[in-house]
Amino acid sequence: MKRHVPSRLRSLATSRQNPGLLYGSPSEVVQVGTLTRGKVRSLVEKWKLPAVYNSDSVVDEIHSRFLALGIPQTAAYVVIYLSVLQEIDGFNPINSSTVIEQFVESALQKYKPVYAFRSSFDYRNQIDFLGAIAERMCRKNQFVIEYEEVYAWTKEYFEEIGLEHDYSKLLLHFVDNKVFAHEGNSLYFRYNIFLTFFIAHRMLRSDEFRRWLLDDHRYTNYISEIDIYCGLSRQDLGILEFLSKEFVSLSAQLAELVKPLAWTDRLEKLTLPAPKKADKNSFTDNINRQLTSNMPAEERDEVMEHGEQPEVKPTSSRPEVLGVLPQWILTLRAYTASLKNLENIPRAKKEEHLGRILRGWSTMVLYGCIVFKEAIEKRELTIGSIKFEIELPPKTDAKALRLIFLTIPVAISDLMRRDLGSQKLALQLRSDNVVSSLSDSFLQTSLYADLKLDEYIGRLKVFKGKAVEASSVVFLEALLLKMSSIFLRLGLRQGEQDAFMHVAGEISAEVKGLIGEERQREIDRYTIDLKRKDQVNRLRENMQ
């Protein structure tokens, strides 16, 4: 006999248009809009977090983390996140999975109706049960499930552990607490972040499920879950070694496919067509104007606001990842994310795997440049069985193409930051033992600076010296673009400004090929312009 959703659950059904943002009864529904980056900043500044937290860093973390994990960037959830940060004052560096775990716990505890089963079904019991339901969804590869089936799974779960519950009442509890959403005759986890966390929790609880998830490249569909799982475990060297072997194997296969393109020299050996002197001056001067402009935090937020909206609702299923290229990319991401939170593994292992990961992302930069070059020259690209045809105007501005090319290493360093950005790797990110090429070093230095770790400006200067020694104009210009990106994302504190601008001025002088007095004037110009426009007193950090 088919079991239908109880009438009480039917009355809680929400619109399919925006399931994560609707609250209230059917007769009085309030839609809660998502916050822009600028509005998140206003909320962060009003919250007055402990001094250990820099507002720019918190705003950027919320914006990127919520987007990556599918958390709706509403005021309610930003407040929960800020509450968690406030509770762990002084715990630095932060284990991002700890923050997510406390975020989920706070969200589950937000609604506090009194339930008869509460005394025998506490928070730990709840997440164990929800983890078991998440596992069932994964094995079925279906994340919107008919109520009848969820009810059956619930009954089997409690029969197996020998406990009795009112299963309808239990499911209603999770609908009321906004963990499950009800649509038609089906249930699903309301937010991706809940599904992700409970899958990760189940990986921690069940060795057999974890082995299943890693089998047959299935892990490529569970990168966020692996990220959080490693943060909960903190010492599972086995999963790191497994993903390392998978990545090495796929790298060898992909290298064979790319070899016919016959352009696999390291990027530091690459010489781009020399730009016109006016173009070089325009490139550096544009960045100079940005770095020394009177740009308040609100304007920087507008520049960084990409209009991306997280997928807050889980997809009905996850497609199989086919092909060496996509498997290679996603395996690198899974491998990278797994290292980030495994702080309790030996130091030598951290350095070994960080070195391999940096070489992997460095290879992605190289392949990205290959793709760009082939696309411009031949207007088509073939990698293995995949063929791309690129449509471009017959005449394309050479200056614009060169800028796009230079953006490739910066864009890939930003992608790497999302998977690897952790203060817990500060020691390894300062080590010269983990890099084997200038492109590896660029990514290592970029991440160190993106996190604004101790003496990060000194690390930028060291890399500038390496690029000058290698006569690599490509990486000098890419470093200047990276510094521009750091300024837009995180601003500059008063104590950073002079040193930061001095390095930017040195890079600008090198790019322009200046020597002697001309070189010194170019370096001085950054600081002079900064002081002339009174930027020191106008930076938002100093205004508070």
C-alpha positions in Angstrom: 0.0 0.0 0.0 1.4 3.4 -1.0 2.1 5.7 2.0 1.4 9.3 1.3 2.8 12.4 2.9 0.8 13.2 6.1 -1.5 16.3 5.7 0.6 18.3 8.2 3.7 17.9 5.9 1.6 18.7 2.8 0.7 22.0 4.4 4.4 22.9 4.7 5.2 22.4 1.0 7.1 25.3 -0.4 7.4 26.9 -3.9 9.7 25.2 -6.3 11.0 28.5 -7.5 13.3 29.4 -4.6 13.0 26.6 -2.0 15.7 27.8 0.3 14.4 31.3 0.8 10.7 30.9 1.8 9.5 30.9 5.4 6.1 30.9 7.1 2.7 29.3 6.6 1.1 29.0 3.1 -1.1 31.9 3.9 1.7 34.2 5.1 4.9 33.5 3.2 7.9 35.8 3.6 10.6 35.6 1.0 14.1 36.4 2.4 16.4 37.8 -0.3 20.1 37.0 -0.5 22.7 39.6 0.5 25.2 41.3 -1.9 28.9 41.4 -0.9 28.4 45.0 0.2 25.5 44.2 2.4 27.4 41.3 4.0 30.2 43.8 4.8 27.7 46.1 6.5 26.5 43.2 8.6 30.0 42.1 9.5 31.0 45.6 10.5 27.9 46.0 12.7 28.6 42.6 14.4 31.9 43.8 15.7 33.8 40.6 15.7 36.9 40.1 18.0 40.0 41.9 16.8 41.6 38.7 15.5 39.2 38.8 12.6 39.8 41.3 9.7 36.5 42.4 8.2 37.7 42.1 4.6 38.8 38.5 5.2 35.6 37.6 6.8 33.5 39.1 4.0 35.5 37.3 1.4 35.4 34.0 3.3 31.6 34.2 3.7 31.1 35.1 0.1 33.3 32.4 -1.4 32.5 29.7 1.2 28.7 30.1 1.0 28.9 30.0 -2.8 31.0 26.9 -2.8 28.9 25.0 -0.4 25.5 26.1 -1.5 24.5 28.1 1.6 22.0 30.8 0.8 23.6 34.2 1.6 20.7 35.5 3.7 21.0 37.6 6.8 19.9 34.8 9.0 22.6 32.4 7.9 25.3 35.1 7.8 24.4 35.8 11.4 24.7 32.1 12.4 28.1 32.0 10.7 29.2 35.2 12.5 28.0 33.8 15.8 30.1 30.7 15.3 33.2 32.8 14.5 32.6 34.8 17.7 32.3 31.7 19.8 35.7 30.4 18.5 37.5 33.7 19.2 41.3 33.1 19.4 41.1 29.7 17.6 43.4 30.5 14.8 44.0 29.1 12.3 40.4 28.1 11.8 39.5 24.6 10.7 36.8 25.4 8.2 35.0 22.1 8.8 34.7 23.0 12.5 33.0 26.2 11.5 30.7 24.3 9.1 29.9 21.7 11.8 29.0 24.4 14.3 27.0 26.2 11.6 24.9 23.1 10.9 24.4 22.5 14.6 23.3 26.1 15.1 20.9 25.9 12.2 19.4 22.6 13.6 19.0 24.2 17.0 17.5 27.4 15.7 13.9 26.2 16.0 13.3 24.7 19.4 9.9 23.1 19.7 9.5 20.6 22.5 9.3 17.0 21.2 8.4 14.0 23.3 11.3 12.0 21.8 13.9 14.7 22.4 15.4 13.1 25.5 16.2 9.9 23.6 17.0 11.6 20.3 19.6 14.3 20.9 21.7 16.2 18.4 24.2 13.4 17.9 21.4 10.9 17.3 19.9 13.3 14.8 23.0 13.7 12.7 23.7 10.0 12.7 20.2 9.3 11.4 20.5 12.1 8.8 23.9 10.7 7.7 22.3 7.3 7.1 19.6 8.9 5.0 22.2 10.8 3.0 24.1 7.6 2.3 20.9 6.0 1.0 20.5 8.9 -1.4 24.1 8.7 -2.6 23.9 5.0 -3.3 20.6 5.6 -5.2 22.1 8.7 -6.8 18.8 10.4 -6.2 18.5 13.3 -3.9 14.8 14.1 -4.1 13.0 11.0 -2.7 9.4 10.0 -2.4 8.1 10.3 1.2 7.1 6.6 1.2 10.7 5.6 0.5 12.2 7.9 3.1 9.7 6.5 5.6 10.8 3.0 4.8 14.5 3.9 5.1 13.7 5.5 8.5 11.9 2.4 9.7 14.8 0.1 8.6 17.3 2.4 10.3 15.6 2.3 13.7 14.8 -1.4 13.5 18.5 -2.1 12.8 19.6 -0.3 16.0 16.7 -1.5 18.0 14.8 1.7 18.8 11.2 2.7 18.5 10.0 6.1 17.2 7.0 7.7 15.6 8.5 7.9 12.1 6.0 10.4 10.7 6.5 12.6 13.7 10.3 12.3 13.3 10.2 13.3 9.6 7.9 16.2 10.5 10.5 17.4 13.0 13.1 17.8 10.3 10.7 19.5 8.0 9.7 22.0 10.8 13.4 22.6 11.5 14.1 23.3 7.8 16.5 20.4 7.4 14.2 18.6 5.0 12.0 20.3 2.4 8.8 18.8 1.1 7.6 19.1 -2.4 4.7 17.2 -3.9 5.0 13.7 -2.4 8.8 13.9 -2.0 11.4 15.0 0.6 14.9 16.3 0.1 17.6 18.1 2.1 16.6 21.8 2.0 20.1 23.1 1.4 23.2 21.6 -0.3 25.2 22.4 2.9 23.0 20.0 4.9 23.3 17.3 2.4 27.1 17.8 2.1 27.7 17.8 5.8 25.6 14.7 6.5 27.4 12.8 3.6 30.8 13.8 5.2 29.6 12.8 8.6 28.5 9.4 7.2 32.0 9.0 5.6 33.4 9.4 9.1 31.0 6.9 10.6 31.1 4.2 8.0 34.3 2.8 6.5 32.3 0.8 4.0 30.5 3.8 2.7 33.7 5.8 2.4 35.2 3.0 0.3 32.1 3.0 -1.9 32.3 6.7 -2.4 35.9 6.6 -3.5 35.5 3.7 -5.9 35.4 4.1 -9.7 36.0 7.9 -9.8 32.8 8.4 -7.9 34.6 10.8 -5.6 34.8 13.4 -8.4 31.1 14.2 -7.6 31.8 14.6 -3.9 34.6 17.2 -3.6 32.9 19.4 -1.0 32.0 16.3 1.0 35.7 15.1 1.0 36.8 18.6 2.0 34.5 18.6 5.1 35.2 14.9 5.9 39.0 15.6 6.1 38.3 18.5 8.4 36.3 16.2 10.7 38.9 13.5 10.5 42.0 15.7 10.4 44.4 12.7 10.1 43.1 10.3 7.4 46.4 9.9 5.5 44.9 7.0 3.6 42.4 9.1 1.6 45.2 11.6 0.7 47.4 8.7 -0.5 44.6 7.2 -2.5 43.7 10.5 -4.3 47.4 11.1 -4.9 47.7 7.8 -6.8 44.6 8.5 -8.7 45.9 11.9 -9.7 49.3 10.6 -10.8 47.6 7.9 -13.0 45.3 10.4 -14.7 48.1 12.9 -15.1 50.1 10.3 -17.1 47.1 9.6 -19.3 46.3 13.2 -19.9 50.0 14.0 -20.8 49.8 11.5 -23.6 46.7 13.2 -25.0 48.2 16.7 -24.8 51.6 15.7 -26.2 50.4 16.0 -29.9 50.0 19.7 -29.3 53.8 19.9 -29.1 53.9 22.8 -26.7 54.8 21.5 -23.3 57.8 23.7 -22.2 57.6 25.2 -18.8 55.9 28.6 -18.7 59.0 30.3 -17.3 60.7 29.6 -20.7 57.8 31.1 -22.6 58.4 34.4 -24.4 55.2 36.2 -25.5 55.3 38.6 -28.5 56.7 41.8 -27.2 54.0 44.4 -26.6 54.3 47.9 -27.8 55.8 50.3 -25.3 52.5 52.2 -25.0 50.7 48.9 -24.2 53.2 48.0 -21.5 52.8 51.5 -20.0 49.1 51.3 -20.2 49.0 47.9 -18.5 51.1 49.0 -15.5 49.6 52.4 -15.3 46.0 51.0 -15.1 47.0 48.9 -12.1 48.9 51.9 -10.6 45.7 54.0 -10.8 43.7 51.2 -9.2 46.1 50.6 -6.3 46.5 54.3 -5.5 42.9 55.4 -6.1 40.6 56.6 -3.5 38.6 53.3 -3.7 36.5 52.7 -0.5 35.6 49.2 0.5 32.1 49.6 -1.0 33.5 50.2 -4.5 35.8 47.2 -4.2 32.8 45.1 -3.2 31.0 46.2 -6.4 34.0 45.2 -8.5 34.2 41.8 -6.9 30.4 41.2 -7.0 30.0 38.7 -9.8 26.3 38.1 -9.4 26.9 34.4 -8.8 24.1 32.6 -6.9 24.8 29.4 -5.0 22.8 26.3 -5.9 21.1 26.1 -2.5 18.9 23.1 -3.4 20.5 19.7 -4.1 20.2 18.5 -7.7 17.9 15.5 -8.2 21.0 13.4 -9.2 24.7 13.8 -9.9 25.9 12.9 -13.4 28.7 10.5 -14.0 32.0 12.2 -14.8 33.4 10.8 -18.0 36.6 11.5 -19.9 40.2 11.8 -18.8 40.3 15.6 -18.8 37.3 16.3 -16.5 38.3 13.4 -14.3 41.9 14.8 -14.0 40.6 18.3 -13.1 38.1 17.0 -10.5 40.6 14.5 -9.0 43.1 17.4 -8.6 40.4 19.4 -6.8 39.5 16.5 -4.5 43.2 15.8 -3.8 43.8 19.5 -3.1 40.8 19.8 -0.7 41.7 16.6 1.1 45.1 18.1 2.2 43.7 21.4 3.4 42.3 20.2 6.7 44.5 17.2 7.5 46.6 19.1 10.0 47.5 16.0 12.1 49.5 14.2 9.4 53.3 14.2 9.5 55.1 17.3 8.3 57.1 15.4 5.6 53.8 14.1 4.2 52.3 17.6 4.0 55.3 18.8 2.1 55.3 15.8 -0.3 51.7 16.2 -1.1 51.7 20.0 -1.3 54.6 19.8 -3.8 52.6 17.4 -6.0 49.5 19.5 -5.7 51.3 22.7 -6.7 52.8 20.9 -9.7 49.3 19.7 -10.6 47.9 23.2 -10.6 51.0 24.5 -12.4 50.3 21.9 -15.1 46.7 23.2 -15.3 48.1 26.7 -15.9 50.3 25.3 -18.7 47.4 23.4 -20.3 45.2 26.5 -20.0 47.8 28.5 -21.9 48.1 25.7 -24.5 44.3 25.8 -25.0 44.4 29.6 -25.4 47.3 29.5 -27.9 45.7 26.8 -30.0 42.3 28.5 -29.9 43.8 31.8 -31.1 45.9 30.3 -33.8 43.8 27.4 -35.2 40.3 28.3 -33.9 39.9 24.6 -32.9 41.3 22.3 -30.3 41.4 18.5 -30.0 42.4 16.7 -26.8 41.9 13.0 -27.0 38.3 12.4 -28.2 37.2 15.9 -27.3 37.1 18.5 -30.1 36.4 22.2 -29.5 35.6 24.8 -32.1 36.2 28.4 -31.2 34.5 31.3 -32.8 36.4 34.6 -32.7 36.2 37.8 -34.7 38.5 37.7 -37.8 40.5 40.6 -36.2 41.0 40.4 -32.5 42.8 43.1 -30.5 46.3 41.8 -29.7 46.5 43.8 -26.5 43.3 42.3 -25.2 44.4 38.8 -26.1 47.7 39.3 -24.3 45.8 40.4 -21.2 43.5 37.4 -21.3 46.6 35.1 -21.6 48.2 36.8 -18.5 45.0 36.3 -16.6 45.1 32.5 -16.9 47.7 31.9 -14.1 45.9 34.4 -11.8 42.5 32.9 -12.4 43.8 29.4 -11.8 45.5 30.6 -8.6 42.1 31.9 -7.4 40.5 28.4 -8.1 43.3 26.7 -6.2 42.7 29.1 -3.2 39.2 27.9 -2.9 40.3 24.3 -2.4 43.6 24.8 -0.6 43.3 28.1 1.3 44.2 27.3 4.9 46.4 29.1 7.4 47.3 25.7 8.8 49.7 25.3 5.7 51.6 28.5 6.5 54.9 26.6 7.2 54.7 24.5 4.0 53.8 27.6 1.9 57.0 29.2 3.0 59.2 26.2 2.2 61.3 26.2 -1.0 61.4 22.4 -0.7 57.9 22.0 -2.2 58.4 23.8 -5.5 60.3 22.7 -8.5 59.5 25.4 -11.1 58.8 29.1 -11.3 55.1 28.4 -12.0 54.9 26.2 -8.9 56.5 29.1 -7.0 54.0 31.6 -8.4 51.1 29.5 -7.2 52.7 28.9 -3.7 53.4 32.7 -3.3 50.0 33.7 -4.6 48.2 31.5 -2.0 50.5 32.7 0.8 49.6 36.3 -0.2 45.9 35.5 -0.7 45.8 34.4 2.9 47.8 37.4 4.0 50.0 35.2 6.2 53.0 36.7 8.1 55.4 38.7 6.0 53.4 38.0 2.9 54.8 41.1 1.2 58.3 39.8 1.7 57.3 36.6 -0.1 55.9 38.6 -3.0 59.3 40.4 -3.2 61.2 37.1 -3.2 59.1 35.8 -6.0 59.6 39.0 -8.0 63.3 38.4 -7.6 63.0 34.8 -9.0 61.0 36.1 -12.0 63.6 38.8 -12.7 66.4 36.2 -12.5 64.6 33.9 -14.9 63.8 36.9 -17.2 60.2 35.9 -17.1 58.1 39.0 -18.0 55.0 36.7 -18.1 55.2 36.0 -14.4 56.1 39.6 -13.5 53.0 40.8 -15.1 50.9 38.0 -13.7 52.2 38.9 -10.2 51.1 42.5 -10.7 47.7 41.3 -11.7 47.6 39.0 -8.6 48.5 42.0 -6.3 45.7 44.0 -7.9 43.3 41.1 -7.1 44.4 40.9 -3.5 43.8 44.6 -3.1 40.3 44.4 -4.4 39.4 41.4 -2.3 41.1 42.3 1.0 42.1 45.9 0.9 45.3 47.2 2.5 45.8 48.1 6.2 47.8 51.2 7.0 50.9 49.2 8.0 50.9 47.3 4.7 50.6 50.1 2.2 54.1 51.4 1.8 55.7 48.0 1.4 53.0 46.7 -0.9 53.2 49.7 -3.1 57.0 49.5 -3.2 56.9 46.0 -4.5 54.3 47.0 -7.1 56.5 49.8 -8.2 59.5 47.5 -8.6 57.5 45.1 -10.7 56.1 48.0 -12.8 59.7 49.3 -13.4 60.9 45.8 -14.4 58.0 45.3 -16.8 58.7 48.6 -18.5 62.4 47.8 -18.7 63.5 50.9 -16.7 66.9 51.3 -15.2 68.8 53.9 -13.1 66.9 57.1 -12.2 63.9 56.2 -14.3 63.5 53.0 -12.4 63.6 54.8 -9.0 61.1 57.4 -10.2 58.7 54.6 -11.2 59.0 53.0 -7.8 58.6 56.3 -6.0 55.6 57.2 -8.1 53.4 54.6 -6.4 54.0 56.0 -2.9 53.8 59.6 -4.0 50.5 59.0 -5.7 49.2 57.2 -2.7 50.0 60.1 -0.4 48.9 62.7 -2.8 45.4 61.2 -2.9 45.3 60.9 0.9 44.6 57.2 0.5 46.4 56.4 3.8 43.7 58.3 5.7 40.8 57.1 3.5 41.3 53.3 3.7 38.3 51.8 5.4 40.4 49.9 8.0 41.8 53.2 9.3 38.4 54.9 9.4 36.9 52.6 12.0 
